[in-house]
């Protein structure tokens, strides 16, 4: 098969890395790709939102199957365009991708279907939102309704912080994505990421993971797209996993199908594990980043047939096998991220770091210049290690991080702290 992966981040490098190992993949392309993806796939300089360019490439190269990585083209309808042209694609239609495209839609769906989630209200008027926050008190969570690159949720410790978040989001920080906000009750507990492949009717749970959203050690600083992850997440026991499937994932698929929006693709549930059980924080309609970089090195089965089975509606006859080891990913980001940062710095010793035992380095924001790799984004590398447990995987990952020569980068030094604290 001729395969095209759409995207150019760490998630897409992990997807290409896994798909390149499939005996079913005759040719593998990635648009636009990055400096690391170029080592396992042919990179094509086509933007993820250039639907005409992507369709033209698929026709010229006789692409059999497209895997769409990022949320923006999914929400905008890339899968619809591909399927209309007779090209098989993995990912939800635009009508189904609204689960990530609109937090307000998802909260309303949860309310209708009885899916456990935080109490909420929707607002487009700043005065009404502030009055609600004043009455509800803090802590409280204020979210932009639309896509905000993982940075649209603000946890407000005080009422004044809540008012400032309302002004910030409705005032245009996230553009059209912030034209409406969702104000939610603050949930106490531990976050976890739960993934399931879906074919419109059936759901096949994948391994669990835990992300680290804050920029600084000890979960301090601003929210980011993710500074590290590990899989599996010890907080997600087998019993909890079945509870999530029964109370959250399956009711969502049923509600979406009843709404005329059957969901096909990977469904990523951001969860809060509370004293009352798991509650849905939000849905993403694609593999997490950096969770994907920690999930796929643990996958024993061939990824490609699983993605095809999801697209073809036959997941009820499918299963996956996983390695028992723990995988842990440390994200190396450009100094200043998630705020202003500089690009262009050269990154050295990647080869030496990648040759350490059980290390795989996924590129997120890099470009290749001859034999050199330069930083080209905010999150730049995902250094992933396998180990018997979180502690061993973390030790190996940071050994590799310390070999990499990149003065312009930084990383958190405590990825996996919750699991290690639990084991201690």
N, C-alpha and C positions, 0 to 999 in steps of 0.2 A: 504494500500500500504506500501511496505517497501522502505524507502527513504534513499539515501546516499548523504550527502553534502561533497564536496571535498574542503578542505582548513582548516586553523587553526587560522584565524585572527578575528578582530572585525567584519568585514563584514560577515564572516561565522557564528559567534555567533548570529548576528542579523537574518540571514537567518534561522538558526536552531530554534531560539526563535519563529519566526513567523510560521515556518512549524510545530513545535511541537503543536501549537494550532489548527491545521487543523484536523477536524474529519476524513479526508481521510487517515491520517498518522497512520498506525498501529505500525510501528517500525521506529525509526529515528537513523541513524548512522552518524558519522562525522570522516573523515580521513584527517589529524591526530587529529584535534580538539585542545582544550586547557582547562585550568582549569575551565573556566566558562562554556564552551560548555558542559562539562561533567555533568552539572546540568540538561540539557534538552535533551541530546542525548548520545548514547553510542559511546565513542571515540575509534577509531581503529588506531593503530600505523603503518600507511602506508603513506609514503611520497606522496605528490601531483604529483610528476613526476615518481612515480613507477607504470607505466601503467599496467604491468603484475600483480603486487600485487593488484591493484584496481579491475582489471577484475576478478581475482581469487576470491576476496572477494564478488563481485557482484554475481558471480555464486553460491558460497557456501551459501550465505544468501538470495538468490532469490530476489535480489534488483529489484524493478519495475521501479524506476526513480532516476536518478542521477542529482544533481545540482552542477555544477562546478563553484566555486567561483573565484579563482585567474586567472590572465591573462596568466601566464607562461604555465600551462598545456593546456589552450585553444589554444594558439598560436602553441604549439607543437603537437596538434591533438588528445587530449584525447577524445573529443566528437566523432571524426571519429572512434576511436578505440572502444568506447562503442557501438555506433550504428552498427558498423560492426559485433559486437558480439551479436546483437539483444537486447541490453539494451537501453531503452529510456533515453535520456539525454537532459538537458537544457543548451544551450550555443551554440556559433557559431562553425562551422567547422574550421579547420586550414586555409582553403582558404579564409574564411570570416574574421577570427580573425586577418588577416594581417592589418585590419584597425587600430589596436593598435600595432601590431608587427612591422609595418614600417610606420613611419611618412611621409617618402618620397612617399610611395604608396598612402597614404591618400591625400596628397597635390596634387599629379598628378590626382587623381580621382576628387577632387574638381575642378581643372582646366578644366577637360573634361566636367563635369556636370554643370558648372556654379554656384557652391556652394560658397557663400561668405566666404572668408578666407584671411589671410594676404598674401601679395606678398612674394614670396620665391624663393630660388635657392638651388640646391643640390650640395654637394661637397664631394669628398673623398681625395682631394689634399689640404693640409694646405695652401700653397702659394696662390692658386686660391681663397680659401675662405677668406683669409686675405685681398687680393686685393679687393674683392667684399665689404667687411665690410668697408674698408678705403674709397671706393667710395660712399657707401650708407650712411655712418655716423651712429651716435648713437643717442638715444638708439636703440638697435637691439637685436634680440633673436637668440641664437644658441642652437640647439637641437641635441641630439643623435638620430639617425634614429630608433634604436631598443628599446627593453624593458630595462628600467633603474630604475625600482621600484619607479616611480613617481618623480625621481630626475634628469632626463636627459635634462631638459630645463633650460637654463641659460639666465636670462635677463641682458644684458650688458649695463651699463650706459655710457661707453666711448668706443671709438674705441680700445684703449689698452685692455680694459676688453674683448672685442670681440675677439681680437687676442689670449688672454690668454685662453679663452673658447675653441677656435679652437684647441689649443695645448693640452689642458686638455682632450678633448673628443677624438680627433683623436690619442692622445698619449696613450690611453688605459685605462682611468679611468673607463669606462663602458664595457671594453672588446670588444667582437664582436659587441655589440649593438652600439658602437661608430665608427665602420668602415666607416660609411658614416654619414654626418651631413646635417641638413636642417638649413639654415639661413633665418630668417623671418623678415619682417618689424614689428616694435613694434606697437601694437594696444593700443590706449587710450580708457579707458572705465572701466566698472565694470564687473568682472567675475561672471558667474553663471553656475550651473550644470543642465543639462536637460536630463531626462531619458525617454526612450520609450521601451516598449516590442515590439519585432518584430517577425514575423513568416515567413519571406522570401518575403512576398508581402504586408502585412498590418502592421501598427504601432499603438500602443496604448500608448499615452503619460501618464507618471506617474507624481507624484508631483515633484516640482522643489526643488533645494537646493543650498546653497552657502557654499563653502569650504574655509578654511584658510590655505594656503600652507606654509607661512613663519613660522619659528620657534618662533619668538619673537613678543611681543605686538607691535601694530601699523604696522603690516606686515613688520617687520624687520627681519634680519638674513637670514640664508640659506633656500632654499626650502626643504620641507619635503614631506612625503607621505600624510600629512594632519593633522592639529592640532585641528580641530574642524569644525563643520558644523551646519547649521540650515535649517529647511524646514517648510513652503515654503519660497522661496526667493522673497521678495517684489519687487525686480527689474524686475522679470519676470511676467508681467501682462498677462491677458488672451489674449490680442491682440498680444503681443510679442510671447506667446506660439504658437499661430496659425501661426505666421510668421516663427518661427523655424521649425514647422512641414512642412510648404509649401516650404520653400526655402532651408532647410538643411536635415531634416530627410527623407522625402519622396523621394527627388531626390537621396539621397544616396542609399536607398533601390532599386530604379529603376536602378541605375548605377551598383550596385553590382549584381543584377539579370541578367542584360544584359551582364555582364562580366563573367557569369557562376559561381558566388560566392554568391548565395542567402544567406542573413543574417538572422539568427534565434538566438534569445536570447535577452539580454538587451543591448541596445545601449546607451552609456553615452557620450553625447556631452558636452565637455568643451567649453563654449562660452565666448566671450567678447561682452558686450552690448555697442556698440559705437554710436556716433552721427549719423552714417549712418545705424544703425540697428544692429541686431545680426550677429556676424561673428564666424565661427568655429575656435577654437584654436587647438583642437585635439579630436580624438575619443578614448574612452576606450570601451572594449568589455565585460565589466562586471559591476556589481554594484560598485559604488564608495565606498571608505573607507577613511573617516568616514561618507560619505553621507548616506550610507545604514542604519547606526545606527540612523540617524535622520528621514529617510523616513519611515521605516517599523513600528515604533510605531504609525504613523499617518494612517496606512492602516486599514480601517474598513473591507474590503473584505478578504476572504480567499486567501492567497498567492498561495497555491499549485495549484488550478485549473487554475490560471492565467499563471503560468509557463508551465503547461501541454498544455494549449491552444496555447501558443507561439510555443512550440515544434511541436504540431499537425497541425499548419497552420489554426487555426480557430479564430484568434483574431478579425476578422470582426464581429463576433457574441458575443463579450465579452465586459464587462465594469467593472470598479472598483470604489469603493466608499472610500472616505477619511474623517477622522475626521478633523474638522475645526481648532483644536488647533495647535499651533506651537510646534515643537520639536527642541531642541538644544542639541548638543553633544560637550562636552569638552574632548579632548584627554589628558590623562596623560601619559607622556613619561619618559623614563629613562634619568637622567641627562647626558648631552653630546650629545644626539640624535639631529640631524641626523649624527653626527660624532661618535667617539668612545664612548661607554657607557658600564657600568657594568651591569651584570645580577645577579640574585640569591637573591636579597633583598626580605625580607618578607613584604607583604602588609596587614595591619591590618584594622579593623573596616569596612570591606566591607559589612558585614551583616547590621550593623547599618545604613550605608549610603544608602543601597538599600531599607531600610524600610521607608525612608522619602517619603512624598507624591509625586506621579507622577514621580518617579525616577526608571530608569532601567540602570543597569551597565553591559555593554558589555565588555567582555575580549578580548584582542587582543594578547598580548604576555605574557601569564601566564602559570604556571604549578601548578598542585595541588600536595601537599605532605601531605597525611593524611587529616587533617582538615585545613591545612594552604595553603595559596596561595603565590607563589613566582613569581617575575618578570623574564621573560625569553626572552624579546625582546626589541626593541627600543620604539615602540608605545605599550603601555601595557594595558590601560583601556580606554573605551569610556563612560563617565558618561553622560547619556541622561535624559533630563527632558522635560515634557510637561507643557505648560502654555497657557494662553489666547493670549499672544503675545510674541515677542522675549524677551522683558525685563523681563517678569515674568518667562519664561522658563530659561533664563540665571541666574536669582537670585536663582532659585531652584537648577540648576545644580551646581553652585559654592558652595551653602550650602552643597551639598553632597560631593563635592570635598574636602571641608575643614574638613569633618568628617573622611575621609580616612587617615590612618596613614602610610605614605610611604616616609621616609626621602630621598630615592634615586630617587624620581620622581619630575617632574615639569610639569607645564601647562601654556598655555597662559591665561591671565586674561581678555581678551577683545573679546572673541568669540561673534559674533553677532553685532559688533560695527557699521557696515555699516547700518544695518537695524534700529538700535536704533537711530543712527544719522539722518537717513531719517525721522523717526517718530518725532524726536525732532524738 
